[in-house]
Every structure is written in structure tokens, then in C-alpha cells.
Amino acid sequence: MNIRNLRRLTALVLLLVSLGCVAQGKTNAKSVLAEVNAALSKGDAPDVIEGYFKNRGLFASYDRFGSRYQSIIRNTGGPLDHAVVIYIYVDEKKRLLRVETHDSYTGP
């Protein structure tokens, strides 16, 4: 098996594994986004945003250059190291503008 075929096989396995994690209902970016959107609303104050992270047991930091709060939910399960990254973008008064979540995978 040459390196090109090995790369294709590895990519296919990773895709199938990640789809399996989503199908099994494990924590993923989509489910976290739904949870955050249910808990927070556009225009929420900084204390409400920070309270969400605290109540959820998540460490969050504020990135003043990106005008956002950020947090990571690590080791959500599955055969790969999976994390969900949360970005909550805010205005100049730190009031919620929008939320983004992303799945992040790393291997051994």
C-alpha cells in the first residue's frame, strides 16, 4: 500500500468515526450550539454570559482582540480526542452578538 492510498484510507476512517460520534448523540458542535442558544439571547449582558460558563462548569476567557468569550469542552468521548470550541462574540459593551461552535479532532 503506497502513502497516497494510506492517506485516503485514514481520511475515510476519520470521516466514518466522526459521523458515528454525531449519530450516537454524543456532545458535538451542533448540540452545544443548541444548548447555548437556549440558555443565552442576543443582547445578554456579560454577567449572564459569564454565569452560563460558570453554571456549566466551563473555564472561559475573554479575548479583547477578537471581542469574544471562548471556551473548550474537551474529551467528549469517542475513539479520537474530540473537543467542542465555543466562541461568543460580543459588542463594545460585551453584550452578546452571536455564538459559534466548532468540532475539533486530534489524533494520537
N, C-alpha and C positions, 0 to 999 in steps of 0.2 A: 504494500500500500504506500503510495507516494504521499508527500506532505500536503499536496492540494486536496486529495481525497480525504485525508485525515482531518483537515480543517473543515471541509464540508460536513463530514460526519459529526464532528464536535459541535458545529453550529446547529445541526439538526437536533442533536441530543439536548442541547441547551434550550432550544425553542420548545421542544416537547415537554421538557421538565417544567419550564416556566408556565406553559399553558396548563399543565397538570396542577400546579400550585393555585392558579386562578380558578380553575374548575372546581377544586376541592373546597373553595370558600375560605381559604386562608387570608390573612391580612395582606392586602396589596394596595397600590396607589388609589385605585378606584374606590375601594371600600373606605379607606381613610379619608378621601376627599368627601364622600357622602357623610361621614361622621362629623368632620369639621364643619361642613356646610349646615348640618343640622344643629350644631352647637353655637355657631357664630353667624352673625349677619353683617352685611356691608354697613360700614359706619361705626361698628363696635369700637369702644374705647380701648386704650392699651391695657387697662386693668382687667378688662373682660378677656382679652386675648391671652394675657399672661396667666390669668386664672384658669383658662382652658388647659394650657400646657401643664400647670401645677396639678389640677384635678386629674389629669390623665397620667400623671407621674412621669412626664417627659421633661428633660432638660431642654431649654430653648435659649437662644441668644438673639440679640438684635444686631443686624448688620446695617450700620448707618450709611454705608456707601451704596448698598442695594435697596435701602428703605424697606427692609423686610425682617420679620422674625423667621428663624429657621430652627428646625429640629429634625432628628432622625430616630425612627423606630428600627432598632437593629434586631437581627436574628429572628425573623418572623416565622421560621420553620422551613422545612424542605431540605433537599439534598445540597443545595448551594447556599452560600451566605447571601441572604436576601435582606434588604433594608428598604424602608419607605422614607423618602426625604420629603419634608413638609416645608413649604415656603408660604408665609402670609405677608403679602405686600400691603404697605400702609402709606398714608399720605403724610404731609409735613407735621400733622398733629398726632401721628401714629394711630390713626383710625383706619380700620380695615378697608382695603380696596378690593383685593381678590386673593384667592387661595390656589396654590399649585401643589400637586403631589407627584412624586416620581418613584418608580421602582428602580432599585439599584441592586445589581447582582455582581458578586465577585466569586471567584473560584479559588481552590487551594493553590 
